[in-house]
């Protein structure tokens, strides 16, 4: 809330983002600090050195959106919540670099676009889709089909944690692990 008040003199966050590129060092550094504070307060990270042809539209607000430095976003893009448009910085990877999105790209909630991929114009990326290859113009990208693997035995989905002893969370509280077989498996994690 405080960051929203502090950026009011600039009109919009995008006006402040432009000031991050000012040749005046004081203005540039001040803008970067305020811009970073606004991102932190909104649980998002849209790098000041990512570029946008026009202001994107965030239907559910700017919260929980990550766009890495070097990413290029075209005009008239729609970006939903919990989207990651991230760089690949693994030096031995063939996809090293940041994504580049064309114009009129629709990115559904929870989608992840990673590496030096080029997304064409007029592309739709479905919710929770992971994109790591180039996408041509006028395309739709969706996740794979749902796959169900049925097990014969009951799955142990407890959350285990170590705090001087192994515990698991159940029925609103933590309980000590006493099963020797489970302790043996969990203790491997401590090595």
LINHUDA-V521013 format. One line per field, one symbol per residue. ss: DSSP state (2 for helix, 1 for strand, 0 for the rest). phi: phi as a letter, one per 40 degrees, with the letter a starting at -180 (. if undefined). burial: I if it has 9 or more other C-alpha atoms within 8 Angstrom, else O. Layout:
ss->???
phi->???
burial->???
This chain:
ss->02222222220022222220000022222222222222222000110000110000100000000110000110000110000111010000000010011000011000011100011000011000011000100001100000000000000000111100011111001111000222222222220
phi->.ccccccdccgaccccdccccdcccccccccccccccccdcbfbabdcccbbcaccbbdbgccgbbbccgcbbccfcbbccfcbbbcbbcccccbchbcbbccfbbbcdgcbbbgccbbccfbbbcdgcbbbbdbcdfbbbbccccbbbcbcbcccbccbabagacbbcafgacbccbccccccccccccc
burial->OOIOOOIOOOOOIOIIIOIIOIOOOOIIIIIIOIIIIIIIIIIIIIOIOIOIOOIIOIOOOIIIIIIIIIIIIIIIIIIIIIIIIIIIOOOOOOIIIIIIIIIIIIIIIIIIIIIIIIIIIIIIIIIIIIIIOIIIIIIOIOIOOOOOOOOOOOOOOOOOOOOOOIIIIOOOOOOOIOOOOIIOOIOOOOO
